[in-house]
Amino acid sequence: MDVVERELTDPWEGVVVTPAHGSAIGVLVLAGSSGRVERERAHLLARQGVTAMSIRWFGGPGQPPGICEVPLETFTEAVDLLRASGAERIGILGASKGAEAALLTAVHDPRVDVVVAVSPPSRVWCNIGAGSDGEQRPYRSSWTWRGRPVPFVPMDDSWSSPAAPVAIRGWYELSERTYATLLPAARIPVERARADLLLVAGGDDEMWPSLLHAERLARRRRSAAAPVRLISRPDAGHRPRFPGESPAPASPRFRYGGTPEADALLGAAAWPHVLGMLRGGSGP
């Protein structure tokens, strides 16, 4: 399918990729802590008949340099733009910290029809990197809503990092134990979201225990009789890849878990459900 790409420069850096014949479906595509604009993923979705927008949501002009007190209004304003472009059905596809943003946006914005959360957390975590003041400590929330920080879980800095590349899953697990009293306030109340929810997670995720988190999210949805689907593989890691996407690059800093083969198999299993839910169905 032919697609048309348009660069965004105001109010954010980003890209909008639209099928040549247009589409009534719009999806916001959010990267995780890499901060990149997900151009390849946006093109992949547009070739399937979906208008796909991907934006830089931190680290750009006028934005905090890190994931620190990022306004959730960033994403509701992106929904505004998708609606203004003619999209009648709105989805958000986010990975890792982008999944955290996608889930929270759907909780606060009833216009979101579907969320695809890839390697999600079930709670709000603290900042990764500096805020607008240039400071990384003390820990603060990753997000604000209407000017107020969203309750969060900080990190326990007593955790010692082994030599790189490092698996930081244990740091998150330790922090949950250390700050157990803060966990209830920091939970993402997905049961309140009107959107349909698709969760994609691997059991060998070495960044954080995303499959465990996805199972928690699914239980919350089911307890409220809200629609949810969980696609998982025990051998996949933090970075599932959808059919047609390039393999995730190796990192000298982090261990993400999984294997290229397992991550591709998880992405392939999830892909029909991604497209089905964006189009208004329940999947294949």
C-alpha positions in Angstrom: 0.0 0.0 0.0 1.3 3.5 -0.9 1.8 5.8 2.0 2.6 9.5 2.5 5.0 10.7 5.1 4.9 14.1 6.7 7.4 15.6 9.2 6.2 17.2 12.3 8.1 20.1 13.8 5.5 21.9 15.9 4.7 21.4 18.7 6.9 18.3 18.7 9.4 16.6 16.5 7.9 13.6 14.8 6.3 12.0 11.8 2.9 11.2 10.5 2.6 8.4 7.9 -0.8 8.1 6.1 -2.1 5.7 3.6 -2.4 7.4 0.2 -6.2 6.9 0.3 -6.5 8.2 3.9 -7.8 6.4 7.0 -10.4 6.7 9.7 -8.1 5.0 12.1 -5.3 6.9 13.8 -2.6 5.4 16.1 0.0 7.2 18.2 3.2 5.2 18.3 5.5 5.7 21.3 9.0 4.5 21.9 10.4 3.7 25.3 13.3 5.3 27.0 15.3 5.5 23.8 13.3 8.6 23.0 13.4 8.0 19.3 10.7 8.7 16.8 9.4 5.3 15.7 9.5 5.9 12.0 9.8 2.3 10.9 6.9 1.2 13.0 4.8 4.1 11.8 5.4 3.1 8.2 4.6 -0.6 9.0 1.2 0.4 10.4 0.4 2.9 7.6 1.0 0.1 5.0 -1.8 -1.7 6.8 -4.2 1.2 6.3 -3.7 3.1 9.5 -2.6 6.7 9.9 0.4 6.4 12.3 2.0 9.3 14.2 5.1 9.0 16.2 6.5 11.8 18.3 9.5 12.6 20.4 8.0 13.1 23.8 11.1 14.0 25.8 14.5 15.4 25.0 13.2 17.8 22.3 12.7 21.6 22.3 10.7 22.7 25.3 10.6 19.2 26.7 12.4 17.8 29.8 15.7 16.2 28.8 14.7 12.9 30.5 11.6 11.0 31.3 10.8 13.3 34.3 7.5 14.9 35.0 6.5 14.6 31.3 2.9 16.1 31.0 0.4 13.4 30.0 -1.2 16.2 28.0 1.6 15.7 25.5 -0.3 12.5 24.4 -3.8 13.9 24.7 -2.7 16.7 22.4 -1.4 14.1 20.0 -4.9 12.5 20.1 -6.3 16.0 19.3 -4.1 16.1 16.2 -5.1 12.6 15.1 -8.7 13.5 15.5 -8.2 16.7 13.5 -6.6 14.7 10.7 -9.9 12.7 10.3 -9.3 9.7 12.5 -12.5 8.5 14.1 -10.9 5.5 15.9 -7.9 6.2 18.0 -5.2 3.8 19.2 -2.0 4.2 21.1 0.8 1.7 20.7 3.6 2.1 23.2 6.6 0.0 24.3 8.2 -0.1 27.7 8.0 3.5 29.2 5.9 4.4 26.1 3.5 1.6 27.2 3.3 3.3 30.6 2.4 6.6 28.9 -0.2 4.8 26.7 -1.9 3.2 29.6 -2.1 6.3 31.7 -3.3 8.4 28.7 -6.2 6.0 28.2 -7.1 6.2 31.8 -7.4 9.9 31.5 -8.7 10.3 28.0 -11.9 8.4 27.0 -11.3 9.2 23.3 -8.7 6.5 23.2 -10.4 3.4 21.8 -7.5 0.9 22.0 -4.1 0.6 23.7 -1.4 -1.8 22.6 1.1 -2.0 25.5 4.3 -3.8 24.6 6.5 -4.9 27.6 4.4 -2.7 30.0 4.7 -1.9 33.7 1.7 -2.2 36.0 2.7 0.7 38.1 4.0 4.2 37.6 7.8 4.5 38.0 10.1 7.3 38.8 12.0 9.5 36.4 14.7 8.1 34.1 17.1 11.0 33.5 16.8 14.7 34.3 13.8 17.0 34.6 13.5 20.5 33.2 15.7 21.7 36.1 18.6 19.5 34.9 18.5 17.4 38.1 18.1 13.6 38.3 17.7 13.4 42.1 15.7 13.3 44.2 13.5 10.9 42.3 10.3 12.3 40.9 7.4 11.0 38.9 7.8 10.2 35.2 4.5 12.0 34.6 2.3 14.9 35.5 -1.5 15.3 34.9 -2.9 18.8 35.0 0.2 20.0 36.6 0.4 17.5 39.4 2.8 14.6 39.6 1.4 11.1 39.2 2.1 8.9 42.3 5.1 6.7 41.6 7.6 4.1 42.9 11.2 5.3 43.3 14.3 3.2 42.8 16.3 1.7 45.6 19.8 2.9 44.9 21.4 0.3 47.2 21.2 -2.1 44.2 24.6 -2.6 42.8 25.1 -2.9 39.1 27.3 -5.6 37.7 29.5 -5.0 34.7 27.8 -4.0 31.4 25.8 -5.1 29.7 23.5 -5.2 32.7 20.1 -6.7 33.3 18.2 -4.2 35.5 15.2 -6.3 36.2 16.5 -7.1 39.7 16.7 -3.4 40.4 13.0 -3.0 39.8 12.2 -6.1 41.8 14.2 -4.8 44.7 12.6 -1.4 44.5 9.1 -2.9 44.7 10.1 -4.7 47.9 11.7 -1.6 49.4 8.8 0.7 48.6 6.0 -1.7 49.1 3.9 0.9 50.9 3.9 3.1 47.8 2.8 0.4 45.4 -1.0 0.8 45.8 -1.0 4.5 45.0 1.3 4.0 42.0 -0.8 1.3 40.3 -2.1 2.1 36.9 -5.9 1.9 37.2 -6.5 0.3 33.8 -9.9 -0.9 34.9 -11.0 2.7 34.5 -10.0 3.1 30.9 -12.7 2.9 28.2 -10.2 1.6 25.7 -9.8 -2.0 24.6 -6.4 -3.3 25.9 -3.9 -5.6 24.2 -0.8 -6.6 26.3 2.3 -8.1 24.7 5.1 -9.4 27.0 7.9 -11.8 27.1 8.8 -14.0 30.2 12.5 -13.5 29.6 12.4 -9.7 29.8 15.6 -8.6 31.7 14.7 -4.9 31.8 11.7 -5.3 34.1 9.3 -8.2 34.7 6.9 -7.2 32.0 5.0 -10.5 31.8 4.3 -10.4 35.5 3.1 -6.8 35.1 1.0 -7.6 32.1 -0.7 -10.4 34.1 -1.5 -7.9 36.9 -3.0 -5.5 34.4 -5.0 -8.3 32.8 -6.4 -9.3 36.2 -7.5 -5.7 36.9 -9.3 -5.5 33.6 -11.0 -8.9 34.1 -12.1 -8.0 37.6 -13.9 -5.0 36.1 -15.3 -7.0 33.2 -13.3 -4.8 30.8 -11.9 -6.2 27.5 -8.3 -7.4 27.6 -6.1 -9.7 25.6 -2.6 -10.9 26.7 -0.1 -12.3 24.1 3.1 -13.7 25.6 6.0 -16.1 25.1 8.1 -17.4 28.0 11.4 -17.1 26.0 10.9 -13.6 24.5 12.5 -10.5 26.0 11.9 -6.8 26.3 11.8 -5.9 22.6 9.3 -7.9 20.5 9.5 -7.2 16.8 6.5 -7.1 14.5 6.7 -8.7 11.0 8.6 -6.5 8.6 10.6 -4.6 11.4 14.3 -4.7 11.5 15.9 -6.7 14.4 16.5 -4.7 17.5 20.1 -3.6 17.7 22.4 -5.1 20.3 23.2 -2.8 23.3 26.6 -2.4 25.0 24.8 -1.1 28.1 21.8 -3.3 28.7 20.6 -6.9 28.5 17.1 -7.1 27.2 16.5 -10.8 27.4 15.0 -13.1 24.8 16.5 -13.9 21.4 16.0 -12.3 18.0 14.0 -15.4 17.0 11.8 -15.5 20.1 11.2 -11.7 20.0 10.2 -12.0 16.3 7.8 -15.0 17.1 6.1 -13.0 19.9 5.7 -10.0 17.5 4.3 -12.2 14.8 1.8 -13.8 17.2 0.7 -10.4 18.4 0.5 -8.6 15.0 -2.9 -10.0 13.8 -4.4 -8.9 17.2 -2.8 -5.4 16.9 -4.3 -4.9 13.5 -7.7 -6.5 14.4 -8.1 -4.3 17.5 -7.0 -1.1 15.7 -9.6 -1.9 13.0 -12.3 -2.3 15.6 -12.4 -6.1 16.0 -11.1 -8.4 18.7 -8.2 -9.8 16.6 -8.0 -12.9 14.3 
